[in-house]
Amino acid sequence: MNQLDLHGIKHQDVQILVEDWVLVHQTEIPLRIICGNSARMIQLVDEVLLKHQIEYRMWQYGVIVIDEI
């Protein structure tokens, strides 16, 4: 499974990083985004995915999985 780990990434860089990564890897489903225990990081990723109308599931707290785009 292709994954993006956001540990160590600054909040201000999350939107562009997640957006670019998801769009580049959209043919490699499923995708996993590791947000960690930061509620703010999860919220930022959620905002990006909602912007692009991408549905996801929270596999466990802090781990977002995209099964289809």
N, C-alpha and C positions, 0 to 999 in steps of 0.2 A: 504494500500500500504506500503510495506517495504521501509524504507528510511534510508539513511546515511547522517548525518549532519556533514559537515566538518568545521563548525565554531570552532575556537580555535585549530585546528589541524595545526601543523607546515608543511610548504611546503615540507620539506625533508621526512616527514612521509606519504605523500599522496599516492605515487605510491603503496607501499606495502599494505597500508590499503584498498585502493579502489580495488586493484586487488584481495586480499583475500576475501573482503566482497562480491564482485560481484560473484566470483566463488562459494562461500559457499551458496549464496542465489539465484543462477541462476534458481532454480525451483519455485521461489516465484514471478514470473513476474506479474505485472510490478514492477520495482525498481526505486526509486527516490534518486538522490544524490543532496544534497543541498550544493552548492559551495559558495553562497553568491555573493557579488558584486566584488570579486577579479578576475580580468582577468587572473592573473597568476594561481589561483586555478582552474579555468575553463580549462585553457590550460593543466595543469597537469593531470586532469581527462580525458580530450580528448586524451592525449597521451597514457594513460593506456588503454582506450577503443579501440583506433585504433590498439594498439599492439595486442590485442586479437580479432580484427576484429568484435567488438561489435558495432552495429549501435544504435544510440540514437537520441532523439529529445530534443531540448531546449524548455521546457514547458513555461518558462519565463526566463528572464535573471537571471542566477545563479542557475537555477533548471534544472537538466538533468534527463530525464526519459528514461529508457530502457524498451521497450515493448516486445522484444524477443531476445534470444541469440541463 
